[in-house]
Amino acid sequence: MATTETDISENGTNRKSRWKRPKAKKKYTEAEMRLIETTRAVLEIIEKRKQAGEFDEFLEEEYAKR
């Protein structure tokens, strides 16, 4: 998991935590590889559907709420 560290400024107040990317493993377990491959495939499908305009209606509603 990623770790967060709090930065302390000059006057001692805390700023927002910084997210640090976890170090890449050299070897993944079979289950981890399946999860990575599945996640990549799903993200690819979502990107294709987004480019085709299938989520335009939902995104317009979401931005209208803000």
C-alpha distance (Angstrom), angle and dihedral (degrees) to the residues before:
residue distance angle dihedral
M1 . . .
A2 3.75 . .
T3 3.76 119.3 .
T4 3.74 127.7 -139.6
E5 3.76 125.9 -149.2
T6 3.76 125.4 -165.4
D7 3.77 115.4 -129.0
I8 3.77 114.8 -141.0
S9 3.77 115.1 -150.5
E10 3.80 126.8 -144.8
N11 3.79 94.4 -87.7
G12 3.82 93.1 49.3
T13 3.78 98.5 -106.4
N14 3.76 118.8 134.4
R15 3.76 121.2 -116.7
K16 3.79 127.1 -159.8
S17 3.78 116.9 -60.3
R18 3.77 116.5 -102.3
W19 3.76 120.1 -129.8
K20 3.76 113.8 -136.1
R21 3.78 122.5 -159.0
P22 3.80 111.3 -115.4
K23 3.78 115.1 -113.5
A24 3.80 113.0 -95.0
K25 3.77 115.2 -110.0
K26 3.76 119.8 -129.6
K27 3.79 92.9 -145.1
Y28 3.78 127.0 31.7
T29 3.77 126.6 -164.1
E30 3.78 118.2 -111.9
A31 3.82 90.8 -106.0
E32 3.81 92.0 50.9
M33 3.82 91.1 50.2
R34 3.82 91.5 50.7
L35 3.79 89.9 50.4
I36 3.82 92.4 48.7
E37 3.81 93.2 47.8
T38 3.81 92.5 46.3
T39 3.80 92.2 48.5
R40 3.79 91.7 50.3
A41 3.81 91.3 49.1
V42 3.81 92.4 50.1
L43 3.81 92.2 48.0
E44 3.80 89.8 50.0
I45 3.81 91.3 52.0
I46 3.81 91.5 47.9
E47 3.81 90.9 50.2
K48 3.82 91.7 50.7
R49 3.81 92.2 48.8
K50 3.80 90.0 46.8
Q51 3.81 90.8 52.8
A52 3.81 89.4 48.9
G53 3.81 88.4 57.5
E54 3.78 98.2 -115.2
F55 3.82 93.3 133.7
D56 3.81 97.8 43.3
E57 3.79 93.5 101.6
F58 3.80 92.7 50.3
L59 3.80 93.3 45.9
E60 3.82 92.1 49.9
E61 3.82 90.1 52.8
E62 3.79 91.6 47.3
Y63 3.83 93.2 50.9
A64 3.80 91.3 44.7
K65 3.82 89.9 60.0
R66 3.80 92.3 58.8
